[in-house]
């Protein structure tokens, strides 16, 4: 397949229930604002359900990226010039490198791999001005997971991950679907007798009702907006608590936050925005299409990323424009969050001049080693041997004189007096 005359870049955000795709075109050296594409591509959950469950995770992701690129290339009559793919923030360099290898084996040039929260901020920056020193909480409530991540601008238009991102699969959009299913079902016990097809139809109706109620439209079922909010409030409350845990892990108070970046399909629900704003007391930024804004950010990053010297590097640096009409560049280094400490780095101390001491001016005291029982026994034996040796030497040098023989008279025997 030949490359099209009009070059373009793709941003791909792989979710659990759907894959969002955005495209930006290049006219000379100028890239157009990224726009989402309504392709209706399933997410990674749909990929595994389609029969690829035996594939390793990195190969399944690579196949999904390949299918997406091929589908866009068919309509664009050519391959994209650049591609950026989002990934969970918990991925480290090793898993990223596995995906790069799997893509190369499929014949694709390794794309830029971008953590999802950074792509979400990049997409938000295309319609809302973000200060380079801002502290942001990215609250991503997708179909399969809820992730809260704290980012901090470090100056020089750089952002870094603070603390440890918090994730929960039990508080995702699918949990809200279950709450709506409970409203649509006459009795909770009746679900056990439903067939698989009937349950699938009930789930589709629940998702449609959730979307309609989130947008203030008639859901077409006997569920009111008040009933909907009452059913999902416990789950949404726990999601806000998860965001507070992420702030605590980042050692950041709500007063230090600049804003909350709310993305994901369930970000359309007004109750989610309301509770986050009331609890954290900060602005909540939500795009008109929050389910595709992360893909828009990925496409923006793909278009403005510098040429890579080595394809498939485990850690890449990507750039986005804070405003397409300006020349300010925001740089997002994709670091491994597992290797980052959960505390803020203290400021550097001012340099101090230290003079090395002259030789002989400082006497080092010998280190004393603690006495052990074995050492004490050896010391006693050595002292005894030294004492015995000294006594033997003294006896050798100063021998004791032998005792004097008994005295003998000089008078001859028998010589006596007259």
VEXNUGU-485481 format. One record per residue (C-alpha): residue number from 1; residue in one letter; z negated, y negated, x. Coordinates in Angstrom, 1 decimal. Example, Ala and Ser with C-alpha at 12.3 -4.5 7.8 and 13.67 -1.06 7.14 Angstrom:
BEGIN
- nr:rest:z:y:x
- 1:A:-7.8:4.5:12.3
- 2:S:-7.1:1.1:13.7
This chain:
BEGIN
- nr:rest:z:y:x
- 1:X:0.0:0.0:0.0
- 2:X:1.1:-3.3:1.5
- 3:X:-1.2:-6.3:1.7
- 4:X:-0.4:-9.0:-0.9
- 5:X:0.9:-12.4:0.1
- 6:X:-2.1:-14.2:-1.4
- 7:X:-5.1:-12.9:0.5
- 8:X:-8.4:-12.3:-1.4
- 9:X:-11.9:-11.1:-0.7
- 10:X:-14.1:-8.8:-2.9
- 11:X:-17.8:-8.7:-3.6
- 12:X:-19.1:-5.4:-4.9
- 13:X:-22.6:-5.0:-6.4
- 14:X:-23.3:-1.4:-7.1
- 15:X:-25.9:-1.0:-9.8
- 16:X:-27.3:2.0:-11.6
- 17:X:-25.5:1.6:-14.9
- 18:X:-22.5:-0.6:-13.8
- 19:X:-20.7:-1.9:-10.8
- 20:X:-20.1:-5.7:-10.8
- 21:X:-17.1:-7.0:-8.9
- 22:X:-16.2:-10.6:-8.0
- 23:X:-13.0:-12.0:-6.4
- 24:X:-12.2:-15.1:-4.4
- 25:X:-8.7:-16.1:-3.2
- 26:X:-7.7:-17.8:0.0
- 27:X:-5.2:-20.6:0.1
- 28:X:-4.7:-21.4:3.7
- 29:X:-8.2:-21.9:5.1
- 30:X:-9.7:-22.7:1.7
- 31:X:-11.4:-20.1:-0.5
- 32:X:-11.6:-20.6:-4.2
- 33:X:-15.0:-20.2:-6.0
- 34:X:-15.7:-16.5:-6.6
- 35:X:-15.2:-15.2:-10.2
- 36:X:-16.4:-12.0:-11.7
- 37:X:-13.9:-9.3:-12.8
- 38:X:-14.5:-7.3:-16.0
- 39:X:-13.3:-4.0:-14.7
- 40:X:-15.8:-1.7:-16.5
- 41:X:-16.6:0.4:-13.4
- 42:X:-19.6:2.7:-13.7
- 43:X:-22.6:2.4:-11.4
- 44:X:-23.9:5.0:-9.0
- 45:X:-25.7:6.8:-11.8
- 46:X:-22.3:7.3:-13.5
- 47:X:-20.8:8.4:-10.2
- 48:X:-23.3:11.2:-9.7
- 49:X:-22.9:12.2:-13.4
- 50:X:-19.2:12.5:-12.9
- 51:X:-19.6:15.5:-10.6
- 52:X:-20.3:14.0:-7.2
- 53:X:-24.0:15.0:-7.1
- 54:X:-23.4:17.4:-4.2
- 55:X:-22.3:14.4:-2.0
- 56:X:-24.8:12.8:0.3
- 57:X:-25.8:9.4:-0.8
- 58:X:-23.8:7.4:1.7
- 59:X:-20.7:9.4:0.9
- 60:X:-21.2:8.8:-2.8
- 61:X:-21.5:5.0:-2.2
- 62:X:-18.4:5.1:0.0
- 63:X:-16.4:6.9:-2.7
- 64:X:-17.5:4.4:-5.3
- 65:X:-16.5:1.5:-3.0
- 66:X:-13.1:3.1:-2.4
- 67:X:-12.5:3.6:-6.1
- 68:X:-13.3:0.0:-6.8
- 69:X:-11.1:-1.4:-4.0
- 70:X:-8.2:0.8:-5.2
- 71:X:-8.6:-0.3:-8.8
- 72:X:-8.5:-4.0:-7.8
- 73:X:-5.7:-3.4:-5.4
- 74:X:-3.5:-2.0:-8.1
- 75:X:-3.8:-5.2:-10.2
- 76:X:-3.5:-7.5:-7.2
- 77:X:-0.6:-5.6:-5.6
- 78:X:-2.4:-5.3:-2.3
- 79:X:-5.6:-4.6:-0.5
- 80:X:-8.3:-7.2:0.0
- 81:X:-8.6:-9.1:3.2
- 82:X:-12.4:-8.8:3.3
- 83:X:-15.0:-6.9:1.3
- 84:X:-18.8:-7.3:1.0
- 85:X:-21.0:-4.6:-0.6
- 86:X:-24.6:-5.1:-1.7
- 87:X:-27.3:-2.6:-0.9
- 88:X:-31.0:-2.3:-1.8
- 89:X:-33.3:-4.5:0.3
- 90:X:-35.2:-1.3:1.4
- 91:X:-32.3:0.0:3.4
- 92:X:-32.6:0.0:7.1
- 93:X:-30.0:0.0:10.0
- 94:X:-29.8:3.8:10.0
- 95:X:-28.7:4.1:6.3
- 96:X:-26.4:1.1:6.6
- 97:X:-24.7:2.7:9.6
- 98:X:-24.3:6.0:7.6
- 99:X:-22.4:4.0:4.9
- 100:X:-20.2:2.3:7.5
- 101:X:-19.3:5.7:8.9
- 102:X:-18.6:7.2:5.5
- 103:X:-16.3:4.3:4.7
- 104:X:-14.4:4.6:8.0
- 105:X:-13.9:8.3:7.3
- 106:X:-12.2:7.4:4.0
- 107:X:-9.9:5.0:5.8
- 108:X:-11.6:1.7:4.8
- 109:X:-12.5:-1.0:7.3
- 110:X:-16.3:-1.3:7.3
- 111:X:-17.2:-4.1:4.9
- 112:X:-20.1:-6.5:5.3
- 113:X:-23.2:-4.9:3.8
- 114:X:-25.5:-7.5:2.3
- 115:X:-29.0:-7.0:0.9
- 116:X:-29.1:-7.6:-2.8
- 117:X:-31.6:-10.4:-2.9
- 118:X:-29.7:-12.4:-0.3
- 119:X:-26.4:-11.9:-2.3
- 120:X:-28.3:-13.1:-5.4
- 121:X:-29.4:-16.3:-3.6
- 122:X:-25.9:-16.8:-2.3
- 123:X:-24.5:-16.5:-5.9
- 124:X:-27.1:-18.9:-7.2
- 125:X:-26.3:-21.4:-4.5
- 126:X:-22.7:-21.6:-5.8
- 127:X:-24.0:-23.4:-8.9
- 128:X:-27.5:-24.7:-8.0
- 129:X:-28.3:-26.6:-4.9
- 130:X:-30.9:-24.7:-2.8
- 131:X:-32.9:-26.4:-0.1
- 132:X:-32.7:-24.7:3.3
- 133:X:-36.5:-24.8:3.5
- 134:X:-37.1:-23.3:0.0
- 135:X:-39.3:-20.4:-0.8
- 136:X:-37.7:-18.2:-3.5
- 137:X:-38.8:-15.2:-5.5
- 138:X:-35.8:-13.1:-6.4
- 139:X:-36.6:-11.1:-9.5
- 140:X:-33.8:-8.5:-10.0
- 141:X:-34.2:-6.6:-13.2
- 142:X:-31.3:-4.2:-13.3
- 143:X:-30.6:-1.2:-15.4
- 144:X:-32.2:1.3:-13.0
- 145:X:-34.8:-0.7:-11.0
- 146:X:-36.8:-3.9:-10.9
- 147:X:-37.2:-5.4:-7.4
- 148:X:-39.2:-8.6:-6.5
- 149:X:-38.5:-10.1:-3.1
- 150:X:-39.8:-13.3:-1.5
- 151:X:-37.4:-15.3:0.8
- 152:X:-38.3:-18.3:2.9
- 153:X:-36.0:-20.9:4.4
- 154:X:-36.8:-21.2:8.1
- 155:X:-34.8:-24.4:8.8
- 156:X:-31.4:-24.6:10.2
- 157:X:-30.2:-23.1:6.8
- 158:X:-31.6:-19.7:7.5
- 159:X:-33.5:-17.5:5.1
- 160:X:-35.7:-14.5:5.9
- 161:X:-37.6:-11.9:3.9
- 162:X:-41.3:-12.4:3.7
- 163:X:-43.8:-9.5:3.3
- 164:X:-42.7:-6.3:1.6
- 165:X:-40.3:-6.2:-1.4
- 166:X:-41.9:-4.5:-4.4
- 167:X:-39.7:-2.1:-6.5
- 168:X:-40.4:-0.2:-9.7
- 169:X:-38.0:2.1:-11.5
- 170:X:-40.3:2.3:-14.6
- 171:X:-40.0:-1.4:-15.4
- 172:X:-36.2:-1.7:-15.2
- 173:X:-33.8:-2.5:-18.1
- 174:X:-33.7:1.2:-19.1
- 175:X:-37.4:0.9:-20.0
- 176:X:-36.6:-2.0:-22.3
- 177:X:-33.8:0.2:-23.9
- 178:X:-36.4:2.9:-24.6
- 179:X:-38.6:0.3:-26.4
- 180:X:-35.6:-0.6:-28.6
- 181:X:-34.9:3.1:-29.3
- 182:X:-38.4:3.4:-30.5
- 183:X:-37.7:0.6:-33.0
- 184:X:-34.5:2.2:-34.2
- 185:X:-36.0:5.6:-34.6
- 186:X:-37.9:6.2:-37.9
- 187:X:-40.5:8.3:-36.1
- 188:X:-41.0:8.9:-32.4
- 189:X:-41.3:12.7:-33.1
- 190:X:-37.9:12.7:-34.8
- 191:X:-36.2:12.2:-31.4
- 192:X:-37.1:15.7:-30.3
- 193:X:-34.9:17.1:-33.0
- 194:X:-31.9:14.9:-32.2
- 195:X:-28.9:16.4:-30.5
- 196:X:-27.6:15.2:-27.2
- 197:X:-24.7:13.4:-28.9
- 198:X:-27.0:11.7:-31.4
- 199:X:-29.4:10.6:-28.7
- 200:X:-26.4:9.1:-26.7
- 201:X:-25.3:7.2:-29.8
- 202:X:-28.8:6.0:-30.4
- 203:X:-29.0:4.7:-26.9
- 204:X:-25.7:2.9:-27.2
- 205:X:-26.9:1.2:-30.4
- 206:X:-30.2:0.2:-28.7
- 207:X:-28.4:-1.4:-25.7
- 208:X:-26.1:-3.3:-28.1
- 209:X:-29.1:-4.5:-30.1
- 210:X:-30.9:-5.6:-27.0
- 211:X:-27.9:-7.6:-25.8
- 212:X:-27.5:-9.2:-29.2
- 213:X:-31.1:-10.1:-29.6
- 214:X:-31.2:-11.5:-26.1
- 215:X:-28.4:-13.9:-27.0
- 216:X:-29.7:-14.8:-30.4
- 217:X:-27.0:-12.9:-32.3
- 218:X:-27.4:-10.6:-35.3
- 219:X:-28.0:-7.1:-33.8
- 220:X:-26.6:-5.4:-36.9
- 221:X:-29.7:-3.2:-37.2
- 222:X:-33.0:-3.7:-39.0
- 223:X:-34.8:-5.1:-35.9
- 224:X:-36.0:-8.7:-35.8
- 225:X:-36.4:-10.9:-32.8
- 226:X:-40.2:-10.9:-33.2
- 227:X:-40.3:-7.0:-33.4
- 228:X:-38.0:-6.9:-30.3
- 229:X:-40.3:-9.1:-28.2
- 230:X:-43.4:-7.3:-29.4
- 231:X:-42.0:-4.0:-28.3
- 232:X:-40.9:-5.1:-24.8
- 233:X:-43.8:-7.5:-24.0
- 234:X:-46.0:-4.8:-22.3
- 235:X:-43.1:-3.8:-20.0
- 236:X:-42.2:-7.4:-19.2
- 237:X:-45.8:-8.3:-18.5
- 238:X:-46.0:-5.5:-16.0
- 239:X:-42.8:-6.8:-14.4
- 240:X:-44.4:-10.2:-14.0
- 241:X:-47.4:-8.5:-12.4
- 242:X:-45.0:-6.8:-10.0
- 243:X:-43.7:-10.2:-9.0
- 244:X:-47.2:-11.4:-8.3
- 245:X:-47.8:-8.4:-6.1
- 246:X:-44.7:-9.3:-4.1
- 247:X:-46.1:-12.8:-3.7
- 248:X:-49.4:-11.4:-2.5
- 249:X:-47.6:-9.1:0.0
- 250:X:-45.7:-12.2:1.3
- 251:X:-49.0:-14.1:1.5
- 252:X:-47.4:-16.8:-0.7
- 253:X:-49.1:-18.6:-3.6
- 254:X:-47.2:-19.6:-6.7
- 255:X:-47.8:-23.2:-5.7
- 256:X:-45.7:-22.6:-2.5
- 257:X:-42.7:-21.3:-4.5
- 258:X:-39.7:-23.5:-5.0
- 259:X:-38.1:-21.4:-7.8
- 260:X:-37.6:-17.9:-9.2
- 261:X:-34.1:-16.6:-9.0
- 262:X:-33.7:-14.3:-11.9
- 263:X:-30.7:-11.8:-11.9
- 264:X:-29.7:-8.6:-13.5
- 265:X:-28.6:-7.7:-17.0
- 266:X:-32.0:-8.0:-18.6
- 267:X:-32.4:-11.5:-17.1
- 268:X:-30.6:-12.6:-20.3
- 269:X:-33.8:-11.8:-22.3
- 270:X:-35.6:-15.1:-23.1
- 271:X:-39.0:-13.5:-22.9
- 272:X:-38.5:-12.5:-19.3
- 273:X:-37.7:-16.1:-18.3
- 274:X:-40.6:-17.5:-20.4
- 275:X:-43.3:-15.2:-19.0
- 276:X:-42.2:-15.7:-15.4
- 277:X:-42.2:-19.5:-15.9
- 278:X:-45.6:-19.6:-17.6
- 279:X:-47.4:-17.3:-15.1
- 280:X:-45.9:-18.7:-11.9
- 281:X:-45.5:-22.4:-13.1
- 282:X:-42.1:-22.8:-11.2
- 283:X:-38.5:-23.3:-12.4
- 284:X:-36.7:-20.1:-13.2
- 285:X:-33.0:-20.2:-12.3
- 286:X:-30.7:-17.9:-14.4
- 287:X:-26.9:-17.9:-14.3
- 288:X:-24.9:-17.7:-17.5
- 289:X:-23.9:-14.2:-16.4
- 290:X:-26.9:-12.9:-14.5
- 291:X:-25.5:-9.3:-14.3
- 292:X:-22.6:-10.5:-12.1
- 293:X:-24.0:-13.3:-10.1
- 294:X:-25.0:-11.0:-7.2
- 295:X:-21.4:-9.8:-6.9
- 296:X:-20.3:-13.5:-6.9
- 297:X:-22.7:-14.0:-4.0
- 298:X:-21.3:-11.0:-2.2
- 299:X:-17.7:-12.2:-2.6
- 300:X:-18.7:-15.7:-1.3
- 301:X:-20.3:-14.1:1.7
- 302:X:-17.3:-11.9:2.3
- 303:X:-15.0:-14.9:2.3
- 304:X:-17.1:-17.0:4.6
- 305:X:-18.3:-14.3:7.0
- 306:X:-17.1:-14.8:10.6
- 307:X:-14.8:-12.2:12.1
- 308:X:-16.7:-9.2:13.2
- 309:X:-16.3:-8.2:16.8
- 310:X:-17.3:-4.6:16.2
- 311:X:-16.7:-2.9:12.9
- 312:X:-19.5:-0.8:11.4
- 313:X:-22.4:-2.5:13.2
- 314:X:-25.8:-1.5:11.7
- 315:X:-27.0:-5.1:11.3
- 316:X:-24.5:-7.8:10.4
- 317:X:-24.9:-11.6:10.0
- 318:X:-23.2:-13.1:7.0
- 319:X:-22.7:-16.7:5.9
- 320:X:-22.4:-18.5:2.6
- 321:X:-21.7:-22.1:1.6
- 322:X:-24.6:-23.9:-0.1
- 323:X:-21.9:-25.9:-1.9
- 324:X:-18.2:-25.1:-1.7
- 325:X:-17.4:-28.8:-1.5
- 326:X:-19.6:-29.4:1.5
- 327:X:-19.5:-28.0:5.1
- 328:X:-23.1:-27.0:5.2
- 329:X:-23.4:-23.3:6.1
- 330:X:-26.3:-21.1:5.1
- 331:X:-26.8:-18.1:7.4
- 332:X:-28.4:-15.0:6.1
- 333:X:-29.4:-12.5:8.8
- 334:X:-29.6:-9.0:7.3
- 335:X:-32.7:-7.7:9.0
- 336:X:-34.5:-4.4:8.4
- 337:X:-37.5:-5.3:6.1
- 338:X:-39.4:-2.2:7.2
- 339:X:-39.6:-3.6:10.8
- 340:X:-40.9:-7.0:9.7
- 341:X:-44.7:-7.6:9.6
- 342:X:-46.2:-8.4:6.3
- 343:X:-47.8:-11.7:7.7
- 344:X:-46.3:-15.0:8.5
- 345:X:-45.5:-15.6:12.1
- 346:X:-48.0:-18.2:13.5
- 347:X:-46.5:-21.3:15.2
- 348:X:-46.0:-21.2:18.9
- 349:X:-48.6:-22.7:21.1
- 350:X:-47.7:-25.6:23.4
- 351:X:-46.9:-24.5:26.9
- 352:X:-49.8:-24.7:29.3
- 353:X:-49.5:-25.0:33.1
- 354:X:-51.5:-22.2:34.8
- 355:X:-51.9:-22.2:38.6
- 356:X:-52.0:-18.9:40.3
- 357:X:-55.2:-18.4:42.4
- 358:X:-54.8:-18.3:46.2
- 359:X:-55.2:-15.1:48.0
- 360:X:-58.9:-14.5:48.9
- 361:X:-60.2:-17.3:46.7
- 362:X:-61.1:-14.9:43.9
- 363:X:-63.1:-11.7:44.6
- 364:X:-62.6:-9.0:42.1
- 365:X:-65.6:-7.0:41.1
- 366:X:-65.0:-3.3:41.2
- 367:X:-65.1:-1.7:37.9
- 368:X:-68.0:0.6:37.2
- 369:X:-67.2:3.9:35.6
- 370:X:-69.7:5.3:33.2
- 371:X:-71.9:8.1:34.6
- 372:X:-71.3:11.5:33.1
- 373:X:-73.5:14.6:33.1
- 374:X:-71.1:16.4:35.4
- 375:X:-71.1:13.4:37.8
- 376:X:-74.9:13.3:37.8
- 377:X:-75.2:17.0:38.7
- 378:X:-72.7:16.6:41.5
- 379:X:-74.7:13.6:42.8
- 380:X:-78.0:15.6:42.9
- 381:X:-76.4:18.6:44.7
- 382:X:-74.8:16.3:47.2
- 383:X:-78.1:14.5:47.9
- 384:X:-79.9:17.8:48.4
- 385:X:-77.2:19.0:50.9
- 386:X:-77.4:15.7:52.8
- 387:X:-81.3:16.1:53.0
- 388:X:-81.1:19.7:54.3
- 389:X:-78.4:18.8:56.8
- 390:X:-80.5:15.9:58.1
- 391:X:-83.5:18.2:58.5
- 392:X:-81.5:20.8:60.5
- 393:X:-80.1:18.1:62.8
- 394:X:-83.5:16.8:63.5
- 395:X:-84.8:20.3:64.3
- 396:X:-81.9:20.8:66.7
- 397:X:-82.4:17.5:68.5
- 398:X:-86.2:17.6:68.7
- 399:X:-87.3:21.3:68.9
- 400:X:-91.0:22.1:68.6
- 401:X:-92.4:23.1:72.0
- 402:X:-93.6:26.8:72.2
- 403:X:-97.4:27.4:72.1
- 404:X:-99.3:27.5:75.5
- 405:X:-100.1:31.0:76.9
- 406:X:-103.8:32.1:77.1
- 407:X:-105.6:31.0:80.3
- 408:X:-106.3:33.6:83.1
- 409:X:-109.2:33.4:85.6
- 410:X:-108.3:33.2:89.3
- 411:X:-111.3:35.4:90.4
- 412:X:-110.3:38.9:91.4
- 413:X:-111.7:41.6:89.3
- 414:X:-114.8:43.1:90.7
- 415:X:-115.5:40.1:93.0
- 416:X:-118.8:39.0:91.9
- 417:X:-121.9:37.7:93.4
- 418:X:-124.0:39.5:95.7
